[in-house]
Amino acid sequence: MSSETKKEQKLIFFALLVLAIYLSPLFILQENAHIRVHDNLDSNLAWYKVLAKSGEMFGPVNGMIPQIINGVPRNTFGTEFSLIVWLYALFPTMIAYGISQAITRIVAFFGMYLLLKKHFLPGDNWSFYQVSAALAFALTPFWPSGMLSTLGMPLALWAFLNIRKSQGTAKDYVTLTLLPLYSSIVLGFFFFLSAMGIFWLVDVIRGKGWNIRFLFSIVYMIFIFMIVEYRLVYSFLFVSEANSRDEYFHAHLPLWRAIRLTFKNYVLGHTHVMTVHTLFILPATFIALYFIYKKKIWKQEKLYVFLFTLNFALSLWYAFWFYKGWVPITKRFHFMDTFNFARYHFLRPLVIYASFALALKIISLQGKSWAKTAKWFVVLQLLVLGLFNDEIIYHQKPTVKEFYAEDLFKEVKEYIGLPQKNYRVASIGIHPAVSQYNGFYTLDTYNNFYPLTYKHQFRKIIEKELAKNKTVRTYFDKWGGRCYLFTAQLGKRYMIKKDSKRHLKDLQLNTAVFNQLGGQYIFSALPIDNAEENQLSLEKVFKSKNSAWKIYLYKTIETSEVMTR
């Protein structure tokens, strides 16, 4: 075994050790850990539990899950062929979460490492940058329920490039077969695979031949995704009923705001694909570009120049997808509103970290002092990524245990004293996912899509509150994924903790419509000063040291009268 090989193995071992340390709070603290709330605790983790308990894991494509909005389509919760669904069905929430994080980050590390070593940065003398850039990529604070939708792209690209060069083997096809089982086509791979299709087409135009093997591999992975995501395919092709996404209107930004958003995304990134590239990666990429310009080595570093340009182009595309100039086209082609084509920017983590590795190489070739600078860039990037550990950046948010507050909601359930399927609830100032996680049947929800008729029915409950607040009115009417009991006073604040001293004043809910939909109880995070005007009576206040919330349990007066009779 050569010294370079030993060095490489030590670097890989060190990288895996860093990953283990990074993941350790999830396994040590478990429910006492702090993790992302947005599009995580407030949605996906509750969805997995609802699906697991619904008995509809293998439900028909036209099946319903009655626990949410009197019957949310089974297809809303995705495919049973996704491994993440089974993790949450088989393990407690935080064990499943920790395993998922470990799978994603380990695959991300080896995927980027293999891509750099074989195709982007070949050579034994670059092992430090191959491993360190791959480790940095694996430490990015990715969106948890996206799984390998973005962090699996380097591994997929590695397999595709092997096949493109006629070096493909069975392991490449195994890779393309397994990745769809732990990723989502709409959350990343649609955009990646269409980019691969463009890549193949450019090869053809440039006279490199039809490369049937490469084309077949792309079609093969699409085919696997179609099987895995058969529920999504069925909903798209055969379900004619309008859903909430039919009222999603994305094109609203004036030109100057689209330009501003371009640079904001380019410099800071996006919450669903956080790359944490601003402080060290961005300067490194510009320094590398300067050396390319100074030494006129454009041809030698054409891959780097392409990735640098593509990175900005993806931010430009993302921002201008929201430019109001699209309106005439979206009116003619409605699918352009219902499908978020802005997500081509989900390619940016792959592009940014591959660019980073190449930039480090370019900088290190400029002399000893610059070689030291390159190493400092990667060390500092790893340190700043370490500071983005969930336990650090979310330390002021509720822990998982405090967020889902199972003890508190058990008290509420026992106080009501009826089977949960016999009544419906909704929340004010608390994500409905909390109630759903605790088994309550909710009229409010946060879902990717649900029947549009229900959105319009639910709107009648909060119609007067929406009329008083343009922000929540626009938010609900032009998207509506969060079908919440919005109030003009709270706006888009739906995490009101138990230490709040505020009161809800001048609340105007249509409780008659709430009753018609089956609503009987409201879990409010704040006392409602004019409860009687809203036909509500305060039953009891619940609080617990293990909960982030205080629950003011209100019952509709109509319900109280019926139950008395």
C-alpha positions as CSV (number, residue, x, y, z in Angstrom):
1,M,0.0,0.0,0.0
2,S,1.5,3.3,-1.1
3,S,1.9,6.3,1.3
4,E,-0.7,8.3,-0.8
5,T,-3.2,5.5,-0.3
6,K,-2.6,5.4,3.5
7,K,-2.9,9.1,3.6
8,E,-6.2,9.0,1.7
9,Q,-7.6,6.3,4.0
10,K,-6.7,8.4,7.1
11,L,-8.4,11.4,5.6
12,I,-11.6,9.3,4.9
13,F,-11.5,7.9,8.4
14,F,-11.1,11.4,9.9
15,A,-14.0,12.6,7.7
16,L,-16.3,9.8,8.9
17,L,-15.3,10.6,12.5
18,V,-16.3,14.3,12.0
19,L,-19.6,13.1,10.6
20,A,-20.2,10.9,13.6
21,I,-19.5,13.7,16.0
22,Y,-21.7,16.1,14.0
23,L,-24.6,13.6,14.2
24,S,-24.1,12.5,17.8
25,P,-26.4,15.1,19.4
26,L,-29.4,13.5,17.6
27,F,-28.6,10.1,19.0
28,I,-27.6,11.3,22.5
29,L,-30.3,13.8,23.1
30,Q,-33.1,12.2,20.9
31,E,-36.4,14.0,21.9
32,N,-34.4,16.6,23.8
33,A,-32.6,17.6,20.6
34,H,-33.2,20.9,18.8
35,I,-34.0,20.5,15.1
36,R,-35.4,22.5,12.3
37,V,-39.1,23.4,12.7
38,H,-39.9,25.0,9.3
39,D,-40.9,22.3,6.8
40,N,-39.8,19.6,9.3
41,L,-41.4,19.5,12.7
42,D,-44.3,21.5,11.5
43,S,-45.1,19.1,8.7
44,N,-43.2,16.1,7.4
45,L,-42.5,14.4,10.8
46,A,-46.1,14.6,11.7
47,W,-47.1,13.4,8.2
48,Y,-45.0,10.3,8.6
49,K,-46.6,9.4,11.9
50,V,-50.2,10.1,10.6
51,L,-49.5,7.9,7.6
52,A,-48.0,5.1,9.7
53,K,-51.0,5.0,12.0
54,S,-53.7,5.5,9.3
55,G,-53.6,2.0,8.0
56,E,-53.3,3.5,4.5
57,M,-49.6,2.9,3.9
58,F,-50.6,0.7,0.9
59,G,-53.9,2.4,0.4
60,P,-55.4,2.8,-3.1
61,V,-54.5,5.8,-5.3
62,N,-57.9,7.2,-4.7
63,G,-57.8,6.5,-0.9
64,M,-58.3,9.0,1.9
65,I,-56.8,9.6,5.3
66,P,-59.7,10.8,7.5
67,Q,-57.5,12.3,10.3
68,I,-56.9,15.5,8.3
69,I,-59.5,17.9,6.8
70,N,-62.2,15.2,6.9
71,G,-60.2,13.2,4.4
72,V,-57.0,14.3,2.8
73,P,-56.0,12.3,-0.3
74,R,-53.6,9.4,0.4
75,N,-51.4,10.5,-2.5
76,T,-50.7,13.7,-0.6
77,F,-48.3,11.8,1.7
78,G,-46.2,10.3,-1.1
79,T,-45.1,6.7,-1.9
80,E,-44.8,3.7,0.3
81,F,-41.7,2.8,-1.7
82,S,-39.7,5.6,0.0
83,L,-37.4,4.3,2.7
84,I,-37.9,7.4,4.8
85,V,-41.6,6.5,5.2
86,W,-40.6,3.1,6.6
87,L,-38.0,4.5,9.0
88,Y,-40.7,6.5,10.7
89,A,-43.1,3.6,10.6
90,L,-40.6,1.2,12.2
91,F,-38.7,3.5,14.7
92,P,-39.5,6.2,17.2
93,T,-39.4,9.6,15.6
94,M,-35.9,10.7,16.7
95,I,-34.3,7.4,16.0
96,A,-35.7,7.5,12.5
97,Y,-34.6,11.1,12.1
98,G,-31.0,10.3,13.2
99,I,-30.8,7.3,10.9
100,S,-32.1,9.4,8.0
101,Q,-29.5,12.1,8.7
102,A,-26.7,9.5,8.9
103,I,-27.7,7.8,5.6
104,T,-28.0,11.1,3.8
105,R,-24.7,12.6,5.0
106,I,-22.7,9.4,4.5
107,V,-24.0,8.9,0.9
108,A,-23.4,12.6,0.2
109,F,-19.8,12.3,1.4
110,F,-18.9,9.3,-0.7
111,G,-20.9,10.5,-3.7
112,M,-19.0,13.8,-3.8
113,Y,-15.7,12.1,-3.0
114,L,-16.1,9.6,-5.9
115,L,-17.2,12.3,-8.3
116,L,-14.2,14.5,-7.5
117,K,-11.7,11.6,-7.5
118,K,-12.9,10.1,-10.7
119,H,-14.1,13.0,-12.9
120,F,-13.6,16.5,-11.5
121,L,-10.3,16.4,-9.6
122,P,-8.5,13.2,-10.5
123,G,-5.0,12.4,-9.1
124,D,-3.6,11.1,-5.9
125,N,-2.0,14.4,-5.0
126,W,-5.4,16.0,-4.6
127,S,-6.7,13.6,-1.9
128,F,-6.8,16.4,0.8
129,Y,-9.2,18.5,-1.3
130,Q,-11.2,15.5,-2.6
131,V,-11.9,14.4,0.9
132,S,-12.3,17.8,2.6
133,A,-14.6,19.3,-0.1
134,A,-16.7,16.1,0.1
135,L,-16.9,16.4,3.9
136,A,-17.9,20.0,3.6
137,F,-20.6,19.1,1.1
138,A,-21.9,16.3,3.5
139,L,-22.1,18.8,6.4
140,T,-24.4,21.3,4.6
141,P,-27.7,21.9,6.5
142,F,-29.9,20.2,3.9
143,W,-33.7,20.0,4.1
144,P,-34.2,16.8,6.2
145,S,-37.2,15.4,4.3
146,G,-35.5,16.1,1.0
147,M,-33.3,13.1,1.9
148,L,-30.9,12.5,-1.1
149,S,-32.9,14.7,-3.5
150,T,-30.0,17.2,-3.6
151,L,-27.2,15.5,-1.6
152,G,-27.5,12.4,-3.8
153,M,-26.8,14.2,-7.0
154,P,-23.0,13.9,-6.9
155,L,-23.3,10.1,-6.6
156,A,-25.8,10.0,-9.5
157,L,-23.6,12.2,-11.6
158,W,-20.6,10.0,-10.9
159,A,-22.6,7.0,-12.2
160,F,-23.8,8.9,-15.3
161,L,-20.3,10.1,-16.2
162,N,-19.0,6.6,-15.9
163,I,-21.7,5.3,-18.3
164,R,-21.1,8.3,-20.6
165,K,-17.4,7.4,-20.9
166,S,-18.4,3.8,-21.6
167,Q,-16.9,2.8,-18.3
168,G,-20.2,1.9,-16.7
169,T,-20.6,-1.3,-14.7
170,A,-23.3,-3.0,-12.7
171,K,-22.5,-0.7,-9.7
172,D,-23.5,2.4,-11.6
173,Y,-26.9,0.9,-12.5
174,V,-27.4,-0.3,-8.9
175,T,-26.7,3.4,-7.8
176,L,-29.3,4.7,-10.3
177,T,-31.8,2.1,-9.0
178,L,-31.4,2.7,-5.3
179,L,-31.2,6.5,-5.3
180,P,-34.9,6.9,-6.2
181,L,-35.8,4.9,-3.1
182,Y,-34.4,7.6,-0.9
183,S,-35.0,10.8,-2.8
184,S,-37.9,12.7,-4.5
185,I,-38.2,13.5,-8.1
186,V,-40.0,16.8,-7.5
187,L,-37.6,17.9,-4.8
188,G,-34.5,17.6,-6.9
189,F,-34.1,14.8,-9.4
190,F,-36.6,16.1,-12.0
191,F,-34.2,19.1,-12.4
192,F,-31.1,16.9,-12.3
193,L,-32.4,14.4,-14.8
194,S,-33.6,17.1,-17.2
195,A,-30.1,18.7,-16.9
196,M,-28.6,15.3,-17.8
197,G,-30.9,15.2,-20.8
198,I,-29.6,18.6,-21.9
199,F,-26.1,17.3,-21.3
200,W,-26.7,14.3,-23.6
201,L,-28.3,16.6,-26.3
202,V,-25.3,19.0,-26.2
203,D,-23.0,16.0,-26.8
204,V,-25.1,15.0,-29.8
205,I,-25.1,18.6,-31.2
206,R,-21.3,18.8,-30.7
207,G,-20.9,15.7,-32.9
208,K,-20.0,13.2,-30.1
209,G,-22.5,10.7,-31.3
210,W,-25.8,9.5,-29.9
211,N,-24.2,7.6,-27.0
212,I,-27.2,5.3,-26.6
213,R,-25.8,3.9,-23.3
214,F,-25.8,7.3,-21.7
215,L,-29.4,8.1,-23.0
216,F,-30.6,4.7,-21.8
217,S,-29.2,5.3,-18.3
218,I,-31.1,8.6,-18.1
219,V,-34.3,7.0,-19.3
220,Y,-33.7,4.1,-16.9
221,M,-33.5,6.3,-13.8
222,I,-36.6,8.2,-14.9
223,F,-38.4,4.9,-15.3
224,I,-37.4,3.8,-11.8
225,F,-38.6,7.1,-10.4
226,M,-42.0,6.7,-12.2
227,I,-42.4,3.3,-10.5
228,V,-41.5,4.7,-7.1
229,E,-43.5,7.8,-7.5
230,Y,-46.5,6.1,-9.1
231,R,-48.9,8.0,-6.8
232,L,-47.6,11.3,-8.0
233,V,-47.8,10.2,-11.7
234,Y,-51.4,9.0,-11.1
235,S,-52.4,12.3,-9.5
236,F,-50.8,14.3,-12.3
237,L,-52.3,12.3,-15.2
238,F,-55.6,11.0,-14.0
239,V,-57.0,13.1,-11.1
240,S,-59.1,15.9,-12.6
241,E,-60.4,17.4,-9.3
242,A,-58.8,20.8,-8.7
243,N,-56.4,21.0,-5.7
244,S,-54.9,23.8,-3.7
245,R,-51.9,24.1,-6.0
246,D,-54.3,25.3,-8.7
247,E,-54.3,28.6,-6.9
248,Y,-50.6,28.9,-6.5
249,F,-49.5,32.0,-8.4
250,H,-45.8,32.5,-8.4
251,A,-45.2,35.3,-11.0
252,H,-45.5,38.5,-9.0
253,L,-42.2,40.2,-8.6
254,P,-41.3,43.5,-10.5
255,L,-38.1,43.6,-12.4
256,W,-36.0,45.3,-9.7
257,R,-37.0,42.8,-7.0
258,A,-36.2,39.9,-9.3
259,I,-32.8,41.3,-9.9
260,R,-32.3,41.8,-6.1
261,L,-33.5,38.2,-5.5
262,T,-31.0,36.9,-8.0
263,F,-28.0,38.3,-6.0
264,K,-29.6,37.5,-2.7
265,N,-29.9,33.8,-3.7
266,Y,-26.4,33.8,-5.3
267,V,-24.8,35.2,-2.2
268,L,-26.9,33.7,0.6
269,G,-28.6,30.7,-0.9
270,H,-32.0,29.3,0.0
271,T,-33.5,27.7,3.1
272,H,-34.3,24.3,1.4
273,V,-30.8,24.0,-0.1
274,M,-28.6,25.8,2.4
275,T,-25.0,25.8,1.2
276,V,-23.4,28.2,3.7
277,H,-21.0,29.3,1.0
278,T,-21.0,33.1,1.6
279,L,-18.0,33.6,3.9
280,F,-15.3,31.3,2.4
281,I,-16.5,29.5,-0.7
282,L,-17.6,32.6,-2.5
283,P,-14.3,34.4,-2.1
284,A,-12.3,31.3,-3.0
285,T,-14.3,30.9,-6.2
286,F,-13.6,34.6,-7.2
287,I,-9.9,34.3,-6.4
288,A,-9.7,31.2,-8.6
289,L,-11.5,33.0,-11.4
290,Y,-9.0,35.9,-11.0
291,F,-6.0,33.5,-11.5
292,I,-7.7,32.0,-14.5
293,Y,-8.1,35.5,-16.0
294,K,-4.6,36.6,-15.1
295,K,-2.9,33.5,-16.5
296,K,-5.3,33.1,-19.5
297,I,-5.9,29.5,-18.7
298,W,-9.6,29.5,-19.7
299,K,-9.3,26.3,-21.8
300,Q,-7.4,24.3,-19.1
301,E,-10.0,25.3,-16.5
302,K,-13.1,25.2,-18.7
303,L,-14.9,22.9,-16.3
304,Y,-14.4,25.4,-13.5
305,V,-15.5,28.3,-15.7
306,F,-18.6,26.4,-16.7
307,L,-19.6,25.6,-13.1
308,F,-18.9,29.2,-12.0
309,T,-21.2,30.5,-14.8
310,L,-23.8,27.8,-14.1
311,N,-24.0,28.8,-10.4
312,F,-25.0,32.3,-11.2
313,A,-27.3,31.2,-14.0
314,L,-29.2,29.0,-11.6
315,S,-29.7,31.9,-9.2
316,L,-30.8,34.1,-12.1
317,W,-33.3,31.4,-13.2
318,Y,-34.6,31.0,-9.6
319,A,-35.3,34.7,-9.1
320,F,-36.8,35.4,-12.5
321,W,-39.2,32.5,-12.2
322,F,-41.1,34.8,-9.8
323,Y,-40.9,37.8,-12.3
324,K,-44.4,39.0,-13.2
325,G,-43.4,39.0,-16.9
326,W,-44.3,35.3,-16.9
327,V,-48.0,36.0,-16.2
328,P,-49.2,35.9,-19.9
329,I,-47.5,32.5,-20.4
330,T,-48.7,31.0,-17.1
331,K,-52.3,32.0,-17.9
332,R,-52.0,30.0,-21.1
333,F,-50.1,27.0,-19.6
334,H,-51.5,26.5,-16.1
335,F,-49.0,23.7,-15.2
336,M,-46.3,26.4,-15.0
337,D,-48.1,27.7,-11.9
338,T,-48.7,24.3,-10.3
339,F,-45.2,23.0,-10.7
340,N,-42.3,24.9,-9.2
341,F,-39.7,25.2,-12.0
342,A,-37.7,27.6,-9.9
343,R,-36.2,24.5,-8.2
344,Y,-33.5,24.2,-10.8
345,H,-31.6,26.1,-8.2
346,F,-31.6,22.8,-6.2
347,L,-28.6,21.9,-8.4
348,R,-26.6,24.6,-6.7
349,P,-25.2,22.5,-3.7
350,L,-23.6,20.1,-6.2
351,V,-22.3,23.0,-8.4
352,I,-21.1,25.1,-5.5
353,Y,-19.1,22.4,-3.7
354,A,-17.7,20.9,-7.0
355,S,-16.6,24.5,-7.9
356,F,-15.1,24.9,-4.4
357,A,-12.9,21.8,-4.8
358,L,-11.7,23.0,-8.2
359,A,-11.1,26.5,-6.9
360,L,-8.9,25.1,-4.1
361,K,-6.8,23.3,-6.6
362,I,-6.4,26.4,-8.8
363,I,-5.4,28.5,-5.8
364,S,-3.0,25.9,-4.4
365,L,-1.1,25.9,-7.7
366,Q,-0.2,29.5,-7.4
367,G,2.7,28.9,-4.9
368,K,3.3,27.8,-1.3
369,S,1.6,30.8,0.4
370,W,-1.5,30.3,-1.8
371,A,-1.4,26.6,-1.1
372,K,-1.6,27.4,2.6
373,T,-4.4,29.8,1.9
374,A,-6.4,27.2,0.0
375,K,-6.1,24.8,3.0
376,W,-7.3,27.6,5.4
377,F,-10.3,28.1,3.1
378,V,-11.4,24.5,3.5
379,V,-10.6,24.4,7.2
380,L,-12.6,27.5,7.9
381,Q,-15.5,26.3,5.8
382,L,-15.6,23.1,7.8
383,L,-15.6,25.1,11.0
384,V,-18.4,27.4,10.0
385,L,-20.5,24.3,8.8
386,G,-19.9,22.8,12.3
387,L,-21.5,25.9,13.8
388,F,-24.5,25.3,11.6
389,N,-25.3,22.1,13.5
390,D,-29.0,22.0,14.4
391,E,-28.3,21.9,18.1
392,I,-26.5,25.2,17.8
393,I,-28.6,27.2,15.3
394,Y,-32.0,26.0,16.7
395,H,-31.1,26.1,20.4
396,Q,-33.7,28.8,21.1
397,K,-36.4,26.8,19.4
398,P,-38.4,24.2,21.3
399,T,-36.9,20.7,21.6
400,V,-38.7,17.9,19.8
401,K,-40.3,16.9,23.1
402,E,-41.4,20.4,23.9
403,F,-42.7,20.9,20.3
404,Y,-44.9,17.9,20.1
405,A,-45.8,18.1,23.8
406,E,-47.3,14.6,24.0
407,D,-48.0,14.7,27.8
408,L,-49.9,18.0,27.5
409,F,-52.0,16.8,24.5
410,K,-52.7,13.5,26.4
411,E,-54.2,15.6,29.1
412,V,-56.4,17.5,26.6
413,K,-57.5,14.2,25.0
414,E,-58.4,12.7,28.4
415,Y,-60.3,15.8,29.4
416,I,-62.4,15.8,26.3
417,G,-63.0,12.1,26.9
418,L,-64.3,11.1,23.5
419,P,-62.7,8.9,20.8
420,Q,-60.5,11.3,18.8
421,K,-62.2,10.3,15.5
422,N,-65.6,11.5,16.9
423,Y,-64.7,15.2,16.9
424,R,-62.6,17.7,14.9
425,V,-60.2,20.4,16.2
426,A,-58.3,23.4,14.9
427,S,-55.5,25.5,16.4
428,I,-54.6,29.2,16.7
429,G,-51.0,30.1,17.3
430,I,-49.9,26.5,17.1
431,H,-49.0,24.4,14.1
432,P,-51.8,21.9,13.4
433,A,-49.0,19.3,12.9
434,V,-48.7,19.2,16.7
435,S,-52.4,18.1,17.1
436,Q,-52.0,15.6,14.2
437,Y,-48.9,14.1,15.7
438,N,-50.9,13.5,18.9
439,G,-53.7,11.7,17.1
440,F,-56.3,14.5,16.9
441,Y,-58.5,14.9,13.8
442,T,-57.9,18.4,12.5
443,L,-59.7,20.7,10.2
444,D,-56.6,22.8,9.7
445,T,-53.4,21.4,8.1
446,Y,-50.2,22.1,6.2
447,N,-50.0,20.0,3.1
448,N,-48.5,20.1,-0.4
449,F,-51.9,19.8,-2.0
450,Y,-55.4,19.1,-0.9
451,P,-58.9,19.6,-2.5
452,L,-59.5,23.2,-3.7
453,T,-63.1,22.9,-2.6
454,Y,-62.0,22.3,1.0
455,K,-59.7,25.4,0.8
456,H,-62.7,27.5,-0.2
457,Q,-64.9,26.0,2.5
458,F,-62.2,26.6,5.2
459,R,-61.7,30.2,4.0
460,K,-65.2,31.1,5.1
461,I,-64.2,30.4,8.7
462,I,-61.4,33.0,8.5
463,E,-62.9,35.3,5.9
464,K,-63.2,38.4,8.1
465,E,-59.7,37.9,9.6
466,L,-58.2,37.7,6.1
467,A,-60.0,40.9,5.1
468,K,-58.2,42.7,7.9
469,N,-54.7,41.6,7.0
470,K,-53.4,41.7,3.4
471,T,-50.3,39.7,4.2
472,V,-52.2,36.6,5.4
473,R,-54.9,37.1,2.8
474,T,-52.3,37.0,0.0
475,Y,-50.5,34.1,1.6
476,F,-53.7,32.0,1.9
477,D,-55.3,33.0,-1.4
478,K,-52.3,32.7,-3.6
479,W,-50.9,29.6,-2.1
480,G,-52.8,28.1,0.8
481,G,-50.5,25.2,1.6
482,R,-51.0,26.3,5.2
483,C,-54.7,25.9,5.7
484,Y,-54.6,27.5,9.2
485,L,-56.9,29.5,11.4
486,F,-55.1,32.7,10.5
487,T,-55.9,35.9,12.5
488,A,-55.2,39.4,11.5
489,Q,-53.6,40.1,14.9
490,L,-51.1,37.2,14.8
491,G,-50.5,37.3,11.0
492,K,-48.0,34.5,10.0
493,R,-47.0,33.8,13.6
494,Y,-48.1,30.4,14.5
495,M,-45.6,29.4,17.3
496,I,-46.9,31.3,20.3
497,K,-45.0,29.9,23.3
498,K,-46.5,29.5,26.8
499,D,-44.8,32.5,28.3
500,S,-46.6,34.9,26.0
501,K,-48.7,37.6,27.8
502,R,-50.7,38.5,24.7
503,H,-54.5,38.2,24.3
504,L,-56.4,37.7,21.1
505,K,-58.7,40.7,20.7
506,D,-61.5,41.4,18.2
507,L,-61.3,37.9,16.8
508,Q,-63.9,37.3,14.1
509,L,-64.4,33.6,13.2
510,N,-67.3,32.1,11.4
511,T,-67.9,29.3,13.9
512,A,-71.1,28.2,12.1
513,V,-69.0,27.1,9.1
514,F,-66.5,25.6,11.6
515,N,-69.4,23.5,13.0
516,Q,-70.6,22.5,9.6
517,L,-67.2,21.0,8.8
518,G,-67.4,19.1,12.1
519,G,-65.3,21.5,14.2
520,Q,-66.0,21.3,17.9
521,Y,-62.8,22.4,19.7
522,I,-60.2,25.1,19.2
523,F,-56.7,24.8,20.7
524,S,-55.6,28.4,21.2
525,A,-52.2,29.4,22.3
526,L,-53.6,32.7,23.7
527,P,-56.8,33.6,25.6
528,I,-59.6,35.0,23.3
529,D,-61.0,38.1,24.9
530,N,-64.2,38.1,22.8
531,A,-64.8,34.3,22.9
532,E,-68.5,34.6,23.4
533,E,-68.9,36.8,20.4
534,N,-67.4,34.0,18.4
535,Q,-69.7,31.4,19.9
536,L,-66.8,29.9,21.9
537,S,-66.6,28.9,25.6
538,L,-63.4,28.4,27.5
539,E,-63.3,24.9,28.9
540,K,-59.9,24.7,30.5
541,V,-56.3,25.9,30.4
542,F,-53.6,23.2,30.0
543,K,-49.9,23.7,30.7
544,S,-46.8,21.5,31.3
545,K,-43.2,22.0,32.0
546,N,-42.4,19.6,29.1
547,S,-44.4,21.6,26.6
548,A,-43.6,24.8,24.6
549,W,-47.3,25.7,24.6
550,K,-50.1,26.6,26.8
551,I,-53.5,25.3,25.5
552,Y,-56.6,27.3,26.0
553,L,-59.3,24.8,25.1
554,Y,-62.4,26.4,23.6
555,K,-65.5,24.5,22.7
556,T,-68.1,25.9,20.2
557,I,-71.2,27.0,22.1
558,E,-73.4,25.2,19.5
559,T,-71.5,22.0,20.3
560,S,-71.9,22.5,24.0
561,E,-75.7,23.0,23.6
562,V,-76.1,19.9,21.5
563,M,-74.1,17.8,23.9
564,T,-76.2,19.1,26.8
565,R,-79.4,18.2,25.1
